[in-house]
Amino acid sequence: LWYGLLGFAIFVLGAMSVVGNGVVIWVFMNTKSLRSPANTLVVNLALSDFLMMLTMFPPMVINCFQGTWILGAFFSEIYAFAGSLFGCISIWTMLWVTLDRYNVIVKGVSAEPLNKKGAMLRILFTWTMSLVWCLFPLFGWNRYVPEGNMTACGTDYLTEDAFSRSYLYVCSVWVYFFPLLVIVYSYTFIIKAVAAHEKQMRDQAKKMGVKSLRNEEAQKTSAECRLAKVALVTVSLWFMAW
């Protein structure tokens, strides 16, 4: 019963993720006005999540209904490699998205705006770095193995070998904790900047005896703030899940 419920839940969530991220990619590709450097980072995140779910949820659903891993050792490594690769890409892409929001909201007009070349270089670095890190277990620095319930595979985090465990430590710091600390640091100042801006708008409105000062520039700033809030919630949930 447990495996059946898990398989059903993974199927529903996986299908929703594939469709949702697929829609984001389709809209980006077919709407010229959305092809900004910042949105290029967002669509890279959607692409990574799309590929992760596309490669991972069907095998996991099959194994859930079978009650164990049935796809063999080779596919176990491919499955774990794909999960690690796209997970790493997603984390680092969220780091770049956060730094872009920090640049726009905290630094404001004094900041150098992100351009297309900068966005593409960040994406290229993320994919290359992630690929290198995730290839290491295939060549002996740690390994990919079936996980506890035998329906999915990942890095061998139960190994007692010091050399293999060193990969876990280094990878955890570079792929998870470093991006997490940068994101937390950035959003601390983003939230402070948003709060200060909203307070300034309210105080100015009171002085002028009006309800709102939402002119075109203020509306643009408010939209940036709302985007930051949405990104904060998304990033928080994602990191808690990992």
C-alpha positions, -999 to +999 in steps of 0.1 A: +000+000+000+028+024+009+046+019-024+013+023-043+005+056-025+041+068-031+039+059-068+006+077-072+019+108-054+051+109-075+031+105-107+008+134-099+035+157-088+058+147-116+032+152-142+023+186-128+059+196-128+065+185-164+034+203-176+041+235-155+077+239-164+069+229-200+044+258-202+070+282-188+095+272-215+069+273-243+057+308-233+093+321-231+101+306-265+070+321-282+068+355-265+096+378-277+089+405-250+098+380-223+132+372-236+151+394-211+184+384-195+167+379-161+140+357-177+167+337-194+179+326-160+143+318-149+137+297-180+170+279-174+156+269-140+124+258-156+144+237-182+164+221-155+134+212-134+115+200-165+144+177-175+147+164-139+111+154-137+111+140-172+140+117-165+133+108-129+096+105-122+086+078-147+113+053-135+105+060-099+068+055-105+075+021-122+098+010-093+072+022-067+046-001-082+071-029-084+082-024-048+120-023-057+145-011-082+140-032-113+160-013-140+195-026-134+228-012-122+236+008-153+203+027-154+206+032-116+238+053-123+222+072-152+191+080-130+212+092-101+235+112-124+205+130-140+190+138-106+223+152-092+230+171-124+197+189-127+195+194-090+229+211-090+219+232-120+186+243-103+204+253-071+230+274-088+204+290-112+184+301-082+216+316-068+219+337-100+183+347-100+186+358-064+217+379-071+199+395-100+170+405-077+196+418-052+212+438-080+179+453-091+162+460-058+190+467-033+215+485-056+188+500-078+198+526-104+235+524-093+237+487-103+250+475-137+220+457-153+223+421-163+228+417-201+223+387-224+260+379-224+262+379-186+231+357-184+245+332-209+279+331-192+262+323-159+242+296-175+272+281-192+292+281-160+264+265-141+259+236-166+297+230-169+304+231-132+274+209-124+284+184-151+319+181-137+307+176-101+282+149-111+307+130-133+330+124-103+310+095-088+310+078-122+348+078-121+354+066-085+350+096-062+320+083-044+294+063-064+257+062-073+236+035-056+200+027-049+186+046-019+168+033+012+134+023-002+149+010-034+127+030-057+153+057-065+190+061-067+215+088-056+249+095-041+262+069-016+259+090+016+261+059+038+297+050+028+323+047+055+352+052+031+370+085+039+378+092+003+342+088-008+329+108+022+352+136+012+331+140-019+300+144+001+315+170+023+330+191-005+299+187-027+276+196+001+295+228+008+299+239-028+266+228-043+242+233-013+255+254+017+274+281-002+245+289-025+221+287+004+242+312+025+245+336-004+207+334-011+199+340+026+223+369+028+209+385-004+173+381+006+180+396+040+189+429+023+162+425-004+135+422+023+150+453+042+150+473+009+114+463+001+103+472+036+121+506+035+106+513+001+071+505+012+075+527+043+088+556+023+058+554-001+033+553+028+050+583+046+051+603+014+015+595+006+005+607+041+023+640+037+005+646+004-028+635+017-034+608-009-038+570-006-011+560-030+018+573-050+017+545-075+030+563-106+046+544-134+080+542-118+066+532-084+045+505-100+076+492-117+095+491-084+065+474-067+064+448-095+101+441-088+093+438-051+065+413-057+087+393-080+113+392-052+087+380-027+076+352-051+112+342-056+118+341-019+089+317-012+099+295-042+136+293-031+126+287+006+103+258-003+129+243-027+157+243-002+135+229+026+126+201+002+162+193-005 
